[in-house]
Amino acid sequence: MKSSRIIIVIILTIAASVLLKLLAPSQLDWSPSFSKDDKIPYGDYILYRTLTDVFPNQQIQTSTSSVYELLNADSMKYTGNTLFNYIFVNRNSYSMDETSSKSLLAFVDEGNSVFLSTESVPELIEDTLQLEFNYNYVPSGDTIRVSLTNPMFGGIKYPISKGRSLYNIASFDTAKTIVLGKMRDSLVNFIKVPFGKGNFYIHSSPFILTNYYAVSKQHRPYIYNVISYLPVQNTIWDEFYKPGMYKDKSSLQTVLSHPNLTIAYYLVLVGLTMFVLIQGKRKQRIIPVITPYPNATLEFVQTVGKLYYQHRDSNSIVERLVLHFNDFLRTRFYLREVKYGDELYKKISERTTIPLDEVKSVFSVVIAMQERIVNTDEDVKKLSKTIETFKEKIP
């Protein structure tokens, strides 16, 4: 009788947990997806559906292939008399390789138009168009304003208080580039660059085009007008380079992404738990106690650990610390490669507000340890402390 009560309590507890999970309000997903299918704040569900209004009676197609694969799979389609727009909206363009960048340049050269709304264009395109992007530090909670330069838009300044739209186009060929939009009155964030027979439209504030602002009547005209600079013609929307495009969802993630399947999944779990508890109680038998074998693996690890401690190689430890430090810099500051020098020090100082001299001091310690022929335990401790202290100061 007592055991039955315990089983009932367990079942009720599990059922209550499942109900709480299903009834609990879902947390808002702030991840920057820029996908046409995502209704989350930083998705582009609204922007994509605006395209049919901006380009009436034109074909809107979605690309799930790289630029190179797209343009070469049906080369006759994209090299004929029919011209196209190609729209790329993403936080960055690091995933676009040089082959696709060359294809995009050739695509524009033939008379097509490419719209790139991103905080960093592919390196080849950046060099070819003589562009340079600059990061602007904006304190949390501050509001910046963006506007379009064409007088027909009335000089309206749209307030932006959420999102990481902090990059501007700092350098470009003024002889042929047309400035279309600005932020903070003087910083350029939208330009038109003629190339061959076509044009590049470069916009450095992709977060402004997401659902977060598109749902606002105040900001909707800005988004519509930005896209309206493109000619009215057939349009390709990129979905291939979006964040997470290369990640395959597991079967469980697929099930849990649908509310009805989620309920069914948890009901099955409750049913299996009840079956195991009830049937197992009826059929279980006494399990003999088996003495476990000695943990030889643990003894081996301890022995090897002691040997490594007694004969450790400080130079190898320094090398690993520097490798991890470089990987941290690459990830934190979105660097293609880590090249020590004044350009890197200045960039880190500007993005973190850490004094330039202090940044240089940290790197001088790292470089000194790398160049030293023999490092001591004290050197290892000094390097580790220097790197960790530096990381703690980065916001």
N, C-alpha and C positions, 0 to 999 in steps of 0.2 A: 504493500500500500504506500509506504514511504517512498519507494523507488519510483512509483507511478507519478507521485506528486512532483518529484524532481524532474522527470521527463516533461511533464506538462509545463513547469516553470521555464525550462530551457526552450521549449517550442514557442511559448508566448514571448519570451525575450527576443528570440530570433525574428519572430513575426513583427514585433514592435520595432525592431531595428530596421527591418526592410521597409516598413511603412514610413518611418521617419525619413529614411533616405529618399524614398520616392516622393514624399510630400514636401520635402525641404526645397526652398527656392534655389534654383541653380545660380551659381556665381557667374558674373559677367566675365566673358573671355576677352582680355585686352591684348591678346597676341596679334601682331601685325601680319595678317594673311594676304591682304590685297586681292583676294579671290572674288570672282564674279558670283560665286555661289554662297558666300558667307555674309550673314546678316549681323555679325558681330561689329563692334564700333570701328575696328580697323580693317574691315572687309570692303569690297567694292561692289556689293550687290546693287546699290542704287545707281552708281556711276555707269555700270554696264548697261542697265536698263534705260539710261538716258540716251544712249548712243542712237537708238532708233528715232528719237526726236531730233537729234543733232544732224543725223545723216538720213533723212527721209527717203524711202524707196531704194535704199542701198542694201547690199548684202552685208550682214555682220557675221563673221565667222570666228570661231575660237580655235586658237592654235595650242595643241598639246605636244608640240614637237619643238626642237631647237630651231633657231632661225635658219641655220644651214640645211637641216632636214626639210623644213617647211618649203623653202624656196627652191630646193633642188628636186624634191619629190615630184613636182609638177612645174618644171621650169617654163614651159610654154605659157602657162596660165599667168605667171607673174612677169613675163618679159614681152607680152603683147601690147596692144594698144590700150587695154584697160589698166587704169592706174589704181593703186591701193593706198590706204593708210595702214600703218602698223602702230598699235598702241601698247606701250610697255609701262606698267605702273608697279613699282616695287620699291622696297627700302633701299636696296643696292643692286648692282648688276654684276657682282663678282662671279656668279655662276655662268655668265655668258663668255664662252671661250673665244680665242682669237679667230678661229675659222668662222664662227657665226658673226663676229664683228665685221669681218671682211665682207661676208654676204650681205649684211645690213648696209654697209657703205655702198656696195654695188647696186643694191635695191634702190637706194635714194638717188644715186647717180643716174639711174634710168628714168627718173621723173616721179617716183613715188614719194610719199611723205611718212616720216617716222616721228612719233611722239614718245619721248622718254621722260617720264616723271619719276625721278630717282635721286637719291643723295650722292650717287657716284655712277658716272657712265663708264662703259667698258674702256680700258686703258687705251686700246688702239683708236677708238673713236675720240677719246679725250685728246690724244696727241694730234690726230689728223685735223680736228676742228680747232686746235689750239685753245682748249678750255682748261680752267683750273677751278676747283671747288674749294670753298672755305667753310670751316665749322665756326658757328657763333655760339658763345656761351650765353645762355638765357637762364637767370635764376628761376627756380621753381615757383610757379604761381604768377609769374609775369606774363603780360599780354603783348604779343607782337601784332602788327597789322600788315596785311598784304593788299596789293592793288594792281590793276591793269592800267597800262600807260595810255592806251587809246582814248582820246577825249570823248568818244561816243559812249563810254562807260561811266562818264561823270566823275571820274577820280574817286570813286567810292573806296574807302579803306575798310577791309573786313578784319575784325578782331580774331586772333587765334590764340587760345589759352591752353589748349590741350594737344598733345602730340609732339613728336620730335622733329618738327620741320625747321631745323636750325641751320641748314646749309644754304649758302648763296653761291652764285656763279661769280667768282672774284676776278677772273681774267678770261678774255675772249678777243677775237679779231674784230676790233671796232670798225674796220673798213667795210666789212660785209655783214656783220651781225646786227639784227634788229632787236632792240629791247622791248619786250612785250609786257613784263610785269616786274614789280619790285616788292620788297619787304622792308619794314622799318624806314620807309621813305627813300632811302638811297641805295640799299643793297639789292642787286639784281637777282631774281629767282626764276625768270621765265624769258627765254630768248628764241629767236628764229634764225637759223643758220643755213643759208643756201649752200647746196652741195651738188655739183653737176646740174642735172635738169630738175632735181627735187629739192626738198627742204627737211632739215632736222628741227624739231620743236623740243627744246630742252627745258624741263621744269624741275626745279630742285626741291620741291615741297610736296612729296607724294602723300603725306598724311592728311593734307588739306582736302584731298579728293576722296577720302574714305567716307563710310556711312556716318561717322560721328558728326561730320559737318554737313553732309549731303541731306540729312533729315531736317536741317535747320533752314527755314525760309530765308533767313538773313544771308546764309552762305551759299545757298543753291545757285543764285545767279553767277557767282564767281566761278563755280565749277563748270556750269554750262558754257560760260563765255570762254573759259580756258580751252575746252575741247572744241569750241566753235571755230577756233583759228585754223583747224584742219580743213582741207577742202572737202566738199560733199562728194564722196565716192565710196566704193566698197571698202570695208574696214576689217582688219584682222586684230583681234584682241588676244594678247599673250596670256596664257594660263600655264605655260610650261615652266617658267622660271620662278613661280611663286614659292614662298617659304614652305617647306614640307612636301613639295611636289615629289621628291625622291624617296620619301618615307612611305613604306607600305604599312597600312593598318593591319593589326593582328585581327584574328577572328573575333576575339572578345571585345576589342575596341569597336569593331563594326556593329556588334550586337548592342553594346551599351550606348551607341550613338542614336539609337531609335528607342523612344519611350516605351512603346508596346513590347518590343523585344526585351527591354530591360526588366519590365514587370514579369514577363514570362520566365526570364533567367532566374530572378530571385525566388519566384514561386517554385521552380524546379529545385533550387538549393534547399528551400524549406522542406519540400517533400522528401528529398533524399535524406536530409537530416532526421526527419521523423522516422523514415524507414529503418535507418541504421540504428537509431536509439531503441525502437520497439522490437524489431526483428533480432537485432544483435543481443538484446537482453534475453530473448527466448532461447537462442541457439548457442550462446557463447559457452565455452568450456574453460577450465582452468589452464592457463598458459604456464608451462614450466619455466622456471628461472634459469637462464643461461648466462654463465659468467662470461663477460666480454673479454676478447683478446687484449693483450697489452697494446697501448697506443704507440706502436713503433714509429709511426710517422711523426708524431709530436716530438719524440726523443730525437729523431733525425734532424728536424727543423731547429730544435734548441742547440744541438751540437754544431750544426753548420753556422747558426747565428753567432755562437761564441767564437768560432774560427774566423768569421768575417770581421767581428769586432776586434780581434787581436791582430789581424793583418789587413785592416781596412786601408783603402787607397784614397787619400784625401783629394788627389787630383781628379779622380773619377767622380767623387761626390760634388766637387766644384762644377765639373762639366755638366752633371745632371741638373744642378741648381740653375745654371745659366740656361739650359735648354728649356726647363719649365718656366723660367722667367720670360724668355723670348716668346714662348707659346701663350703666356698670359697677356703680353703686350699685343700680340697679333690678334687675339680674340677680343680683348677689351677695347682696343682702338681701331678695330676693323682694318688692319694693315695687310697688304698683299704679301709683304716680306719685311723683316726687321733689319734695317740698316742703321747701325749706330752712327750718329753724326748730328750736327747742329739742326738740320731739318727735322729729325725725329725728336730731339730734345725740345725744340720750340713747339712742335705739334702737341706733345704730351703736356707741356706747361700751359698751353692755351686751353686745352680740354679739361684740365684738372685744377687750374688756378694755383698749382704748386710753383713756387718761384723757380725761374730758369736755372739759377745757380745751384739750387738744391737738386734739381733733376740731373744736372751735369755731374754733381758730386756723387750721386748714386751710380751713374754709369761709369764714372772713373774707377769706382771700387770694383765693379763687375769686370771691366777691361783689365785692371791690374791683376785680378785673380786669374783671368784667362791667360795672360802673358807670362805669369810666373811659372818657372820650371818646376818647382816643388812647392806644394801648398801644405800648411800645417793644420792641426786641428783648430787652432785659434783663427786661422784664415777662413776655414769652413764656417765657424760660428759667426765671424764678422760678416761674411757674405750673406749668410742666411738671415741674420738680424737686419742687415741693410735692406734686403729685398722685402722682407715681411713688413718692416716699418714703412717703406715706400708704398706698398700695396694698401696698408691701412689708411693712408692719407688720400687715396684716390676715391672720390665720391661715387 
